[in-house]
Amino acid sequence: MRLIFILSTWLLTICVAHGQTLYVKTFGNPKDKPIIYLHGGPGYNCVNFEATTAQRLADKGFFVIVYDRRGEGRSADPGAHFTFDETFNDLNSIYSQYGISKATLIGHSFGGIVATKYAEKYPEKIITILLVGAPVKLQETFKTIIATTKEIYKAKNDSINLRYVMMLESMDTSSIEYSSYCFVHAMQNGFYSPKHPTETARHLYATFRTDTMLVKYAGQMTYPAPRGFWSNEHYTTIDLSPEIEHLKSIDIPIYGLYGKDDGLYSPTQVSDLEKLIGLDHLRYLDNCSHNVFIDQQEQFIEACLVWTVD
């Protein structure tokens, strides 16, 4: 059973399924073109997009839906299974609740994996897939992180961290521990931040210190989620290339937005994706890192306007 509660001028929908709730929030006119935002992680939430970008997209003529995946963020569920099928069932419920037959899926980071796999299973429900700072081959991302951090630590004569990174190279690269340690080194070396943020980006990031919702949730992680998706879906070894090739063959449009300052992806990785989806389907942005919709918000919105034509 699923119930809907409507609050204020935007819609806050609480989906009740199996006695648990999903946090869903909408922006704009339900008659406009639907966009569903799929957040990163696993273990994060949609708050950074919700608080900075969702309303701006709605103002451009989109019906924007954001939500926290089951068991993550504000969609607390002790019984969450952390499987793609569970995630797809919840997505289908969102489609049904709003009478949506087809939507554009914006997949940020891990959300890009979810978007691509959902489109592979339900291509009839897709207008466009927009991959935003999303991995295609996570193992390549880990290699990029290790190679880059080794050079950083060598340049700093940081023998302690260099030793830690070299220890990582001897670990099982499919393990959740290896993945976690790689991302720790990425975070502590600023891989998620633009080197020269725009004025707009600086202003938006400043709100992370003042906006009540961002202060509360932007740094929140739900730790059972990565281990659950790793145990059930082996997400650390996923390669989306076959799915992308198949979706392209059945004319499902796939586009990519990536930042040149995003330390998770080498130029070679971005180039490889460009070869998969097409030269005119990818934009590689200056002064931009992992949060493309914050770092280059105007270019992000313009790409949505151009690429979401049914």
Backbone as a ProteinNet text record, in pm:
[ID]
protein_1_A
[PRIMARY]
MRLIFILSTWLLTICVAHGQTLYVKTFGNPKDKPIIYLHGGPGYNCVNFEATTAQRLADKGFFVIVYDRRGEGRSADPGAHFTFDETFNDLNSIYSQYGISKATLIGHSFGGIVATKYAEKYPEKIITILLVGAPVKLQETFKTIIATTKEIYKAKNDSINLRYVMMLESMDTSSIEYSSYCFVHAMQNGFYSPKHPTETARHLYATFRTDTMLVKYAGQMTYPAPRGFWSNEHYTTIDLSPEIEHLKSIDIPIYGLYGKDDGLYSPTQVSDLEKLIGLDHLRYLDNCSHNVFIDQQEQFIEACLVWTVD
[TERTIARY]
85.1	0	87.7	50.4	126.7	31.4	68.3	-15.2	56.8	-18.4	39.6	-9.7	82.8	49.9	106.5	27	69.8	86.3	202.2	232.4	280.5	236.4	289.4	274.2	356	344.5	421.8	521.4	582.1	521.8	544.7	485.6	588.5	555.8	636.3	555.1	600.7	527.6	596	521.3	574.9	512.9	592.3	543.9	556.1	445.3	447.5	438.4	544.3	547.3	604.5	529.5	572.8	603.7	521.6	535.2	648.4	718.7	830.7	803.1	876.6	850.8	966.8	931.9	1030.9	1012.7	1123.3	1119.8	1121.3	1014.5	1004.6	955.8	1018.2	977.9	973.2	870.9	856.8	858.4	898.1	905	841.5	760.2	705.4	568.4	528.6	395.3	396.9	310.8	306.9	277.2	228.7	201.1	325.4	433.4	556.9	637.3	743.4	826.2	890.2	872	923.4	1072.4	1138.8	1278.2	1284.4	1347.7	1369.5	1519.2	1556.4	1697.4	1732.9	1839.5	1887.9	2022.3	2026.2	2144.3	2256.3	2372	2490.2	2494.4	2610.1	2628.9	2703.3	2649	2529.2	2552.8	2442.7	2448.6	2429.2	2411.1	2396	2247.5	2215.5	2077.4	2072.4	1954.6	1936.7	1949.3	1989.5	1974	2054.7	2175.7	2255.4	2191.2	2125.9	2052.6	1919.9	1852.8	1723.1	1731.2	1835.5	1845.7	1906.1	1976.2	2047.9	1993.7	1933.5	1911.8	1770.4	1700.5	1570.2	1470.2	1461	1365.2	1404.4	1533.5	1577.9	1540.7	1551.5	1508.1	1356.4	1282.8	1137.3	1097.1	1170.3	1141.5	1161.6	1235.2	1260	1158.7	1059.4	953.7	961.9	1022	1028.9	951.3	897.8	842.4	951.3	1011.1	1131.8	1096.8	1140.1	1116.9	1252.1	1268.3	1387.5	1342.3	1426	1391.9	1517.7	1509.6	1617.7	1585.3	1683.1	1660.3	1626.7	1556.1	1515.4	1637.1	1625.8	1733.2	1845.3	1830.6	1934.5	1874	1955.8	1909.6	1786.2	1682	1559.5	1457	1494.9	1406.7	1448.7	1446.5	1493.1	1409.6	1477.6	1410.3	1506.6	1491.8	1580.7	1574.3	1465.3	1449.2	1489.9	1554.9	1596	1691.4	1672.7	1755.6	1876.8	1871.3	1979.4	2009.8	1908.4	1922.4	1870.6	1913.4	1862.1	1713.4	1668.8	1526.6	1441.8	1486.1	1413.9	1408.3	1522.5	1530	1438.4	1436	1351.4	1203.9	1167.2	1027.7	985	1073.4	1040.5	1029	1118.2	1109.3	977.5	939.7	812.6	694.9	704.4	598	589.5	706	706.9	645.3	682.1	618.6	466.9	421.1	276.7	206.2	266.8	202.5	176.3	267.2	252.8	200.7	155.5	98.7	198	324.1	430.3	448.4	445.9	472.6	619.4	679.5	820.9	882.4	1009.6	1078.6	1224.6	1285.1	1430.9	1487.6	1589.1	1656.8	1792.6	1814.1	1945.2	2013.9	2120.5	2192.4	2324.9	2332.6	2456.1	2539.2	2664.8	2757.5	2697.1	2681.5	2621.8	2481.2	2412.8	2280.4	2282.6	2398	2411.3	2408.7	2464.5	2456.6	2311.2	2239.9	2098.2	2018.2	2041.3	1966.9	1989	2114.1	2146.5	2085.9	2094.9	2041	1888.2	1827.6	1681.9	1637.7	1708.6	1674.5	1690.4	1789.7	1809	1688.6	1631.5	1517.8	1385.7	1373.3	1247.1	1271.3	1318.6	1348.8	1226	1109.5	986.1	951.2	1016.1	987.2	1084.9	1173.2	1283.1	1267.2	1282.4	1298.6	1447.2	1524.8	1669.3	1737.6	1858.9	1945.8	2054.8	2071.2	2176.6	2270.9	2390	2491.6	2571.4	2572.8	2639.6	2748.1	2873.4	2982.3	2962.6	2914.2	2878.7	2984.5	3017.5	3116.8	3057.5	3138.3	3102.1	3170.7	3297.6	3374.2	3438.5	3382.3	3433.8	3578.3	3615.5	3753.6	3851.5	3812.7	3897.7	3905.9	3795.5	3797.2	3894.2	3893	3986.2	4131.1	4159.4	4294.8	4333.8	4239.6	4266	4297.1	4217.1	4239	4376.8	4412.3	4540.7	4657.3	4649.5	4759.1	4778.4	4668.4	4677.6	4725.9	4670.3	4711.3	4857.5	4905.7	5047.8	5136.7	5099.5	5178.3	5171.1	5051.9	5036.7	5124	5119.2	5196.2	5346	5386.2	5528	5576	5494.8	5532	5541.6	5460.1	5461.1	5559.2	5626.3	5711.9	5634.6	5509.9	5421.7	5436	5538.4	5569.8	5463.1	5395.7	5294.3	5176.1	5118.7	5004.6	5045	5166.2	5214.1	5219.4	5261.5	5265.9	5125	5028.2	4890.2	4836	4863.4	4815.3	4880.5	5007.6	5075.9	5022.6	4978.1	4912.8	4780.4	4710.1	4583.5	4604.1	4715.6	4741.2	4752.6	4774.7	4785	4652.5	4550.1	4420.3	4337.8	4231.6	4132.4	4056.8	4073.3	4015.9	3863.7	3804.7	3658.6	3595.7	3678.1	3625.3	3569.3	3475	3416.4	3519.1	3613.2	3717.7	3808.6	3846.2	3929.8	3859.3	3732.6	3652.9	3648.4	3619.5	3605.9	3736	3848.3	3977	4013.9	3981.6	4008.4	3933.6	3805.7	3726.3	3771.6	3821.7	3876.5	3994.1	4084.7	4200	4155.1	4050.7	3998.1	3943.7	3869.1	3810.7	3917.2	4017	4115.2	4210.4	4202.9	4285.7	4204.1	4080	4000.7	3953.2	3935.9	3896.2	3753.8	3673.1	3533.1	3508.6	3614.8	3598.4	3664.9	3600.6	3663.9	3782.6	3885.6	4005.9	3981	3900.8	3870.3	3718.7	3645.3	3498.6	3448.2	3338.4	3275	3212.6	3174.6	3109.9	2979.3	2903.5	2778.1	2804.3	2905.2	2937.5	2980.1	3061	3103.9	2983.4	2889.5	2768.5	2687.8	2672.4	2594.3	2661.1	2792.7	2862.8	2857.1	2849.5	2837.7	2707.8	2603.4	2475.6	2482.9	2584.2	2600	2631.7	2672.7	2702	2585.6	2485.5	2377.9	2239.3	2217.6	2087.4	2062.1	1949.8	1921.8	1922.2	1859.2	1850.5	1987.8	2067	2200.2	2291.8	2282.9	2364.8	2334.4	2207.9	2166.2	2199.4	2180.5	2185.3	2300.7	2365.4	2465.7	2583.8	2615.7	2726.9	2684.7	2555.5	2503	2526.6	2577.9	2593.8	2521.5	2461.6	2395.2	2484	2558.3	2666.3	2622.6	2503.6	2464.1	2444.5	2418.8	2386.9	2503	2624.5	2731.8	2763.1	2762.1	2790	2676.9	2552.8	2440	2444	2467.6	2476.1	2598.4	2705.9	2823.3	2793.7	2729.9	2698.8	2601.6	2502.4	2394.7	2417.5	2489.3	2501.6	2647.1	2743.3	2885.6	2914.6	2864	2867.8	3008.8	3105.7	3241.2	3308.6	3251.7	3310.2	3219.6	3117.9	3023.4	3090.5	3059.4	3099.5	2972.3	2935.7	2810.5	2821.4	2938.9	2957.8	2857.7	2834	2737.2	2596.7	2553.8	2420.2	2410.9	2514.7	2513.9	2509	2588.3	2587.8	2450.6	2388	2255.4	2151.5	2152.6	2055.8	2070.9	2194.1	2217.6	2162.1	2174.2	2127.6	1976.2	1904.5	1757.8	1707.9	1799.5	1766.4	1719.3	1775.7	1755.6	1867.7	1835.5	1940.4	2014.8	2146.1	2229.7	2328.7	2332.9	2422.3	2508.4	2618.2	2708	2755.5	2761.2	2817.2	2922.9	3046.9	3157.6	3244.2	3308	3394.9	3541.7	3618	3761.4	3838.7	3778.5	3843.5	3796.4	3711.5	3662.8	3773	3834.1	3947.6	3912.7	3783.4	3743.7	3759.6	3772.5	3774.7	3890.6	3970.7	4079.1	4023	4095	4050.5	4028.3	4107.1	4089	3954.6	3914.1	3783.2	3670.7	3680.9	3577	3575.3	3693.1	3702.6	3642	3664.9	3608.1	3455.3	3399.5	3254	3203.3	3275	3236.6	3228.9	3322.4	3320	3197.3	3152.5	3035.5	2905.9	2889.5	2759.7	2754.4	2870.7	2872.6	2937.8	3010.2	3087	2998.4	2877.3	2787.9	2697.7	2724.9	2643.3	2714.2	2833.5	2907.9	2970.8	2963.1	3028.7	3124.1	3246.6	3354.3	3388.5	3347.8	3339.8	3459.6	3503	3609	3555.3	3647.6	3611.6	3494	3503.9	3390.8	3444.8	3387.5	3428.2	3309	3287.4	3191	3045.5	3019.1	2881.9	2857.6	2840.7	2830.5	2717.2	2606.2	2488.5	2509.4	2614.1	2653.7	2770.3	2871.2	2994.2	2973	2885.7	2852.5	2701.1	2628.7	2483.8	2417.1	2461.4	2398.5	2418.6	2538.7	2563.9	2487.3	2472.5	2392.9	2247.7	2188.4	2047.9	2030.5	2124.8	2115.9	2121.9	2206.6	2215.4	2084.7	2021.7	1892.1	1787.7	1788.7	1692.6	1713.6	1838.5	1870.9	1851.1	1882.9	1892.6	1768.3	1667.7	1551.7	1430.2	1452	1342.7	1292.5	1164	1104.5	1075.1
-119.4	0	123.1	224.5	348.3	466.2	558.9	674.6	800.3	904.4	1030.4	1142.8	1223.1	1341.5	1462.4	1566.7	1685.2	1800.9	1864.4	1974.6	2094.9	2214	2340.8	2355.7	2444.1	2471.7	2371.8	2306.3	2192.6	2068	1956.4	1832.8	1750	1713.8	1618	1490.4	1388.2	1262.8	1161.1	1104.6	998.5	868	786.3	657.4	555.8	498.1	396.6	260.6	182	49.6	-48.6	-154.1	-254.8	-189.7	-89.9	-26.7	73.4	102	195.6	310.7	419.8	538.8	571.6	631.4	687.1	837.9	910.3	1055	1091.4	1158.7	1203.6	1348.3	1433.3	1572.8	1614.6	1690.7	1732.9	1884.6	1930.5	2073.4	2096.2	2201.6	2237.3	2179.5	2194.5	2155	2009.1	1924.8	1783.9	1762.9	1867.2	1855.5	1878	1928.5	1952.9	1823.9	1831.8	1714.8	1663.4	1534.5	1482.8	1450.1	1488.7	1452.4	1389.5	1274.4	1210.1	1209.9	1265.5	1272.6	1152.4	1082	965.6	1001.2	1002.6	1052.6	949.8	998.1	914.3	828.8	771.9	682.5	556.9	439.4	419.8	465.3	516.2	562.2	710.7	784.6	929.4	966.3	1083.9	1130.9	1237.9	1292	1385.1	1531.8	1561.5	1696.9	1801.3	1768	1872.1	1917.9	1827.1	1864.7	1930	1874.4	1924.6	2070.7	2105.7	2239.1	2342.3	2297.7	2394	2404.8	2299.3	2292.8	2254.1	2176.8	2122.8	2232.1	2335.9	2442.6	2520	2539.6	2610.6	2533.8	2401.5	2320.1	2330.5	2326.8	2338.6	2472	2577.3	2709.8	2714.8	2617.6	2610.6	2521.5	2474.5	2397.9	2248.1	2202.7	2060.1	2027.9	1907.7	1854	1767.1	1815.5	1753.9	1673	1550.1	1461	1420.3	1439.6	1392.5	1298	1201.5	1112.8	1046.3	1002.2	925.4	777.5	700.8	557.6	489.8	379.7	302.7	267.5	298.5	268.9	370.9	479.4	582.4	719.3	807.1	942.1	944.1	1013.2	1030	919.8	821.9	706.9	589.5	612.2	510.4	383.1	270.9	141.2	33.4	-9	-112.9	-243.7	-261.9	-384.7	-372.5	-261.5	-242.8	-353.8	-401.2	-510.9	-460.7	-336.9	-278	-364.3	-378.9	-447.4	-355.8	-382	-303.7	-329.1	-452.3	-481.2	-403	-393.5	-314.8	-168.3	-117.1	21.6	43.5	-51.4	-38.6	-40.9	-124.4	-130.1	3.9	66.6	197.7	302.7	296.5	389.3	370.7	247.4	221.5	277.2	271.5	328.7	479.7	545.2	689.5	722.1	648	665.2	654.4	552.4	526.6	637	682	782.6	912.1	947.6	1073.8	1055.5	935.5	910.9	931.8	898.3	920	793	808.6	694.4	688.9	807.6	816.3	936.6	924.3	1034.2	1037	1152.8	1164.3	1129.4	1044.4	1011	1080	1161.2	1220.4	1134.2	1066.7	978.9	1038.8	1085.4	1145.1	1039	1023.7	931.1	790	725.8	592	591.3	704.9	714.5	690	714.6	684.4	535.5	457.4	311.5	267.2	322	288.5	326.2	447.5	494.3	404.1	366.7	284.5	146.1	86.7	-47.5	-46.4	59.3	71.2	84.3	165.9	185	55.2	-25.8	-153.9	-245	-237.7	-324	-265.2	-131.6	-65	44.3	10.2	114.3	194.5	132.8	201.2	316.4	324.6	428.8	547.4	545.3	641.7	740.9	869.8	972.9	986.7	1012.8	1033.7	989.1	937.7	914.5	1020.6	1090.2	1190.3	1145.7	1102.2	1059.5	1181.6	1206.1	1324	1277.4	1288.3	1242.2	1097.6	1015.1	876.9	779.6	677	579.5	482.9	446.8	340.1	210.6	222.4	109.2	153.8	110.6	156.4	112.7	-2.3	-46.4	52.6	113.3	215	339.8	372.5	486.7	462.6	342.3	311.3	323.8	276.6	288.7	435.7	518.1	661.1	725.1	692	748.6	710.7	584.7	538.1	602.2	605.4	663.2	810.9	884.5	1028.1	1056.2	983.9	1009.6	970.5	867.7	831.8	947.8	1010.8	1124.1	1241.9	1264.5	1373.8	1349.1	1226.9	1196.3	1197.3	1154.1	1160.4	1305.5	1392.4	1533.6	1601.5	1553.3	1610.4	1540.6	1438.1	1355.4	1299.9	1264.4	1210.3	1058	1010.6	867.9	782.4	839.2	761.5	729.6	834.1	809.3	733	754.3	679.9	530.1	498.5	359.4	299.8	380.1	331.9	301.5	390.5	369.3	246.6	227.5	110.3	-18.3	-9.5	-124.6	-156	-50.4	-70.8	-154.8	-134.6	-204.6	-355.6	-398.3	-542.1	-602.4	-519.8	-567.7	-627.4	-696.3	-744.4	-623.1	-593.2	-470.2	-474.8	-591.5	-600.9	-580.8	-573.8	-568.7	-431	-428.7	-302.5	-220.1	-287.8	-216.3	-139.8	-205.3	-139.8	-17.3	-32.7	78.9	193.5	161	264.1	341.3	270.5	336.2	424.2	377.2	459.4	591.6	585.6	707.5	798.6	740.8	823	905.4	841.9	915	1020	988.5	1086.5	1208.5	1184.8	1296.1	1383.4	1320.3	1400.6	1475.3	1446.3	1518.5	1609.6	1636.7	1735.7	1694.1	1563.7	1516.3	1555.4	1594.7	1626.8	1777.1	1857	2002.6	2066.5	2167.3	2238.2	2320.1	2327.8	2402.6	2552.7	2599.1	2741.4	2757.2	2747.5	2752.4	2885.9	2879.7	3000.6	3077.2	3201.1	3281.3	3215.6	3162.6	3094.6	2973.1	2895	2775.4	2812.9	2917.4	2960.4	2998.5	3068.8	3108.5	2985.5	2890.3	2770.6	2687.6	2672.9	2597	2668.1	2800.3	2874.3	2840.1	2807.9	2773.4	2640.9	2559.6	2435.3	2462.8	2585.7	2623.7	2697.6	2738.1	2820.5	2760.3	2686.4	2627.2	2512.5	2519.9	2422.2	2279	2257.3	2122.3	2070.9	2157.1	2115.8	2089.5	2175.5	2155.4	2020.3	1983.8	1860.1	1734.8	1741.8	1618.1	1606.6	1717.7	1711.3	1620.7	1611.4	1525.9	1390.4	1360.8	1236.3	1117.3	1009.6	884.6	772.3	681.7	564.3	444.6	398.5	303.9	162.1	115	-18.7	-27.1	86.9	84.9	37.3	94	44.6	-102.6	-146	-288.1	-374.6	-326.7	-403.7	-418.1	-305.6	-312.9	-393.1	-386.4	-466.4	-615.5	-651.1	-792.3	-848.3	-768.3	-818.4	-797.5	-691	-655.3	-645.2	-660.7	-654.3	-527.7	-416	-293.3	-241.2	-282	-230	-283.5	-385.9	-442	-422.7	-340.4	-320.4	-249.5	-295.9	-231.9	-208.5	-82	-47.9	-46.5	-71.2	-60.7	-143.7	-271.4	-350.4	-291.3	-243.5	-183.6	-56	26.8	150.8	120.5	25.2	-12.6	-63.9	-144.4	-196.9	-86.2	3	112.5	201.4	225.6	306.2	235	102.5	26.2	27.2	51.2	57.1	201.2	295	438.1	501.5	457.4	528.4	631.2	760.2	862.7	863.3	862.3	871.3	985.8	1073.5	1187.9	1190.1	1262.3	1270.1	1410.8	1445.8	1572.7	1542	1581.8	1552	1676.3	1685.2	1798.2	1761.8	1853.1	1827.6	1823.1	1877.5	1873.4	1754.9	1670.4	1553.8	1448.7	1431.1	1340.3	1193.3	1161.5	1020.9	966.1	1056.5	1012.3	1077.6	994.7	1045.8	1092.4	1177.3	1214.9	1093.5	988.4	866.6	801.4	796.3	739.9	819.3	950.7	1035	1016.3	1008.1	985.6	851.3	748.9	616.5	621.4	695.5	709.4	786.8	888.7	967.9	880.6	787	694.7	603.9	570.1	483.6	554.7	679	745.5	844.9	883.9	977	1109	1166.1	1288.2	1405.1	1411.1	1523.1	1493.9	1383.8	1345.6	1366.2	1424.1	1441.5	1580	1641	1768.7	1753.4	1797.6	1786.6	1928.4	1968.3	2108.4	2157.5	2278.4	2344.8	2392.6	2414.2	2466.6	2389	2258	2173.5	2041	1996.4	1868.4	1773.2	1707.1	1597.2	1644.1	1754.9	1806.6	1904.5	1849.8	1931.6	2032.7	1993.8	2081	2198.1	2193.7	2307.6	2382	2307	2369	2448.2	2397.4	2467.3	2458.7	2525.6	2509.1	2555.7	2669.5	2719.9	2623.1	2569	2473	2343.6	2304.8	2185.7	2204.6	2317.5	2343	2354.7	2421.4	2434	2297.4	2207.8	2072.8	1997.8	2014.5	1950.4	1999.6	2128.3	2183.8	2127.8	2109.8	2062.7	1912.7	1837.4	1691.5	1615.1	1683.6	1611	1623.7	1613.7	1621.8	1480.9	1458.8	1326.5	1309.4
0	0	0	-78.3	-84.6	-67.4	19	47.2	5.2	-32	-76.2	13.5	62.8	139.8	68.4	50.9	-22.2	75.6	70.8	160.4	81.7	119.7	71	-79.9	-140.6	-283.4	-366.7	-307.7	-374.4	-315	-377	-328.7	-253.9	-134	-58.8	-48.5	-116	-119.9	-31.7	59.2	142.8	97.1	29.8	-18.2	93.3	132.7	237	171.2	183.2	122.8	223.5	252.3	349.5	484.3	520.2	649.9	660.3	548.9	550	454	470.7	389.6	297.5	183.9	92.2	88.6	95.4	84	-63.2	-108.8	-247.8	-247.4	-328.2	-335.5	-481.7	-518.9	-657.9	-669.7	-787.3	-817.7	-954.6	-966.5	-1096.4	-1124	-1249	-1295.4	-1340.6	-1283.3	-1324.1	-1472.2	-1539.6	-1683	-1768	-1706.6	-1780	-1797.6	-1877.9	-1904.5	-1775.2	-1744.9	-1617.6	-1621.2	-1513.1	-1488	-1349.4	-1339.5	-1210.3	-1182.8	-1068.5	-1029.6	-942.1	-980.7	-906.4	-843.9	-712.1	-640.8	-634.9	-589.7	-581.6	-456.6	-435	-321.9	-365.1	-330.5	-247.6	-103.8	-45.1	92.1	109.1	-4.2	7.1	-1.2	-50.7	-62.5	-170.8	-194.7	-307.2	-267.8	-143.5	-90.8	-167	-216	-282.1	-412.6	-484.5	-605.4	-568.7	-471.5	-425.7	-383.4	-308.7	-250.3	-344.8	-448.7	-533.2	-675.5	-728.3	-873.5	-914.1	-833.5	-874.1	-911.4	-829.1	-857.9	-983.2	-1004.7	-1124.7	-1250.5	-1246	-1359.6	-1379	-1268.8	-1277.4	-1339.3	-1306.8	-1362.8	-1514.1	-1567.3	-1711.5	-1783.5	-1710.8	-1775.7	-1758.3	-1646.8	-1618	-1490.4	-1485	-1361.7	-1300.4	-1192.9	-1136.9	-1012	-1011	-897.6	-840.3	-710.7	-641	-530.4	-499.4	-388.5	-334.7	-209.7	-148.6	-164.2	-214.4	-232.5	-99.5	-111.2	7	93	221.7	314.8	314.4	237.8	228.1	260.2	316.9	345.3	432.8	385.9	463.9	436.4	353.7	328.1	416	545.9	640.2	628	621.2	613.8	663.8	789.3	842.6	764	690	613.2	467.6	431.1	291.4	248.6	124.7	73.8	-4.8	-52.9	-132.1	-254.8	-337.3	-465.9	-575.4	-698.9	-810.6	-830.3	-813.6	-830.9	-731.7	-607.6	-507.9	-550.4	-596.9	-642.7	-762.6	-856.5	-974.8	-936.4	-840.4	-796.2	-737.2	-660.7	-604.4	-714.6	-813.3	-926.1	-1001.3	-1022.8	-1090.6	-1011.1	-879.3	-795.3	-814.1	-827.9	-850.4	-985.9	-1088.1	-1219.4	-1206.3	-1135.6	-1124.4	-1046.9	-937.5	-853.5	-928.5	-1019	-1089.2	-1231.4	-1263	-1395.1	-1507.3	-1482.5	-1580.5	-1664	-1794.2	-1881.8	-1923.1	-1944.4	-1981.6	-1911.2	-1874.7	-1806.3	-1846.6	-1827.6	-1835.1	-1698.8	-1696.8	-1572.3	-1569.1	-1466.2	-1442.1	-1337.8	-1377.9	-1286.9	-1246.6	-1122.3	-1072.8	-1001.8	-1043.5	-979.4	-979	-862.5	-857.5	-916.8	-909.4	-969.9	-1119.7	-1184.3	-1326.4	-1353.2	-1260.7	-1271.7	-1261.3	-1162.7	-1144.6	-1269.1	-1321.6	-1438.4	-1559	-1583.2	-1700.3	-1688.4	-1571.7	-1553	-1555.2	-1504	-1511.6	-1657.4	-1733.3	-1874.7	-1953.1	-1917.4	-1983.1	-1959.8	-1839.9	-1806.3	-1853	-1851.9	-1887	-1991.7	-2108.6	-2208.6	-2250.7	-2239.7	-2280	-2186.1	-2070.9	-1972.8	-1981.2	-2080.4	-2084.9	-2199.8	-2169.4	-2271.7	-2303.7	-2199.4	-2212.7	-2084.8	-2098	-1982.9	-1984.5	-1873.4	-1860.6	-1749.5	-1787.6	-1692.6	-1647.7	-1518.2	-1462.5	-1365.2	-1406.6	-1320.8	-1278.3	-1369.4	-1336.5	-1387.4	-1309.4	-1354.4	-1456.8	-1554.8	-1647.8	-1604.5	-1568.1	-1516.2	-1384.8	-1273	-1144.5	-1120.7	-1174.2	-1155.6	-1219.6	-1330	-1392.6	-1305.2	-1238.9	-1147.4	-1032.1	-977.5	-868.9	-915.9	-1036.5	-1091.7	-1106.5	-1151.1	-1165.7	-1031.1	-930	-796.7	-744	-756.2	-703.4	-778.7	-910.7	-989.6	-956.2	-943.9	-917.4	-775.9	-678.8	-540.2	-516.6	-584.8	-571.8	-616	-726.9	-775.2	-678	-620.2	-522.6	-400.5	-348.4	-227.2	-254.6	-373.9	-409.4	-414.7	-474.8	-487.1	-350.5	-254.4	-119.5	-26.8	-78.6	7	126.2	100.3	203.9	204.3	273.6	270.3	339.2	438.6	511.7	421.2	358.8	271.1	145.4	99	-16.1	16.9	138	180.5	186.9	235.9	242	101.3	8.2	-127.8	-190.2	-164.1	-217.5	-155.2	-30.4	32.9	-36.1	-78.6	-150	-275.9	-342.1	-467.5	-449.9	-325.8	-300.3	-252.9	-239.2	-191.1	-304.2	-267.1	-362	-415.6	-542.8	-598.7	-609.5	-591.3	-595.4	-457.9	-352.9	-216.7	-183.2	-91	-47.1	30.5	97.4	171.2	74.7	-33.7	-135.6	-191	-225.7	-277.6	-177.8	-52.6	49.8	69.6	77.3	97	-22.7	-143.2	-261.7	-253.2	-215.9	-210	-95.4	12.9	121.3	70.1	-4.1	-58.2	-160.5	-237.5	-332.3	-259.5	-151.8	-76.6	-12.4	50.8	123.4	30.3	-99.7	-196.4	-288.4	-249.2	-320.5	-458.1	-481.3	-613.5	-651.1	-551.7	-577.6	-593.3	-587.5	-586.9	-708.1	-766.7	-878.9	-830.7	-914.1	-875.7	-876.3	-970.9	-982	-997.7	-888.2	-897.3	-950.1	-1022.6	-1072.4	-955.9	-982.3	-878.7	-833.2	-929.3	-895.5	-808.4	-844.2	-766.4	-624.2	-611.2	-477	-392.1	-453.8	-380.5	-338.2	-428.7	-397	-288.3	-297.3	-193.5	-58.7	-60	66	138.4	61.5	124.8	200	173	248.2	395.3	425.8	565.2	630.3	550.5	605.6	586.6	479	452.9	551.1	621.9	728.1	676.4	562.8	507.9	465.2	400.1	356.4	475.9	576.9	696.7	760.1	760.6	828.2	748	613.7	535.7	436.4	400.2	292.8	327.6	455.3	494.8	548.1	533.6	591.4	498.5	554.6	480.5	554.2	476.4	531.6	500.6	598.4	571.5	535.8	576.5	529.8	377.9	313.5	169.9	83.4	95.6	9.5	31.8	156.3	180.6	126.6	139.2	87.6	-64.1	-134.6	-281	-325.7	-247.2	-281.2	-264.6	-152.7	-127.3	-230.2	-266.8	-351.6	-500.8	-536.4	-677.8	-726.4	-634.8	-672.8	-754.9	-704.6	-784.7	-809.7	-728.5	-746.7	-873.3	-933.3	-1056.4	-1177.6	-1163.4	-1273.9	-1391.5	-1510.4	-1636	-1715.8	-1733.6	-1801.1	-1953.5	-2006.8	-2152.3	-2231.9	-2196.3	-2274.4	-2271	-2153	-2143.2	-2227.3	-2221.6	-2299.2	-2448.8	-2491.5	-2633.5	-2676.3	-2591.2	-2625.5	-2629.7	-2529.8	-2527.8	-2650.4	-2688.6	-2808.7	-2932.2	-2937.2	-3053.6	-3066.9	-2955.1	-2960.5	-2950.4	-2978.2	-2989.2	-2859.2	-2746.6	-2620.2	-2607.8	-2609	-2605	-2470.8	-2477.3	-2357.9	-2377	-2277.2	-2281	-2155	-2160.5	-2046.5	-2018.3	-1891	-1844.5	-1738.8	-1767.3	-1677.2	-1660.1	-1544.1	-1515.5	-1531.2	-1588.2	-1607.9	-1475.8	-1368.9	-1237.8	-1153.1	-1208.1	-1133.8	-1131.2	-1014	-1002.1	-1009.2	-1019.7	-1029.3	-1170.4	-1268.4	-1407.9	-1482.8	-1544.4	-1627.8	-1761.7	-1833.8	-1968.9	-2059.1	-2038.9	-2118.9	-2090.4	-1962.9	-1929.1	-1994.9	-1989.4	-2049.8	-2201	-2261.3	-2405.3	-2445.1	-2363.3	-2392	-2389.2	-2293.4	-2288	-2408.7	-2446.8	-2563.9	-2688.7	-2702.6	-2815.8	-2811.4	-2689.8	-2673.9	-2709.5	-2660.7	-2673.5	-2789.1	-2843.9	-2956.2	-2920.8	-3016.8	-2992.4	-2950.9	-3006	-2975.2	-2855.3	-2786.9	-2671.3	-2538.6	-2539.8	-2415.2	-2410.3	-2293	-2269.3	-2151.2	-2173.1	-2074.8	-2033.1	-1912.3	-1875.5	-1795.1	-1828	-1751.8	-1617.5	-1522.2	-1389.3	-1329.7	-1338.2	-1298.8	-1246.8	-1134.8	-1078.6	-1074.4	-960.4	-954.6	-953.9	-883.7	-875.7	-990.4	-1109.1	-1230.3	-1219.2	-1159.7	-1151.7	-1056.2	-975.4	-892.5	-956.4	-998.2	-1048.5	-1176.8	-1263.9	-1389.3	-1410.2	-1322	-1320.2	-1448.6	-1503.3	-1624.9	-1741.2	-1753.5	-1861.2	-1838.7	-1714.1	-1682.7	-1725.3	-1688.7	-1722.5	-1874	-1938.8	-2084.6	-2152	-2101.1	-2157	-2137.4	-2022.1	-1998.2	-2097.5	-2126.4	-2221.5	-2361.4	-2399.1	-2533.9	-2548.1	-2443.2	-2455.1	-2409.4	-2361.1	-2308	-2398.7	-2526	-2623	-2651.5	-2631.9	-2655	-2803.7
[MASK]
++++++++++++++++++++++++++++++++++++++++++++++++++++++++++++++++++++++++++++++++++++++++++++++++++++++++++++++++++++++++++++++++++++++++++++++++++++++++++++++++++++++++++++++++++++++++++++++++++++++++++++++++++++++++++++++++++++++++++++++++++++++++++++++++++++++++++++++++++++++++++++++++++++++++++++++++++++++

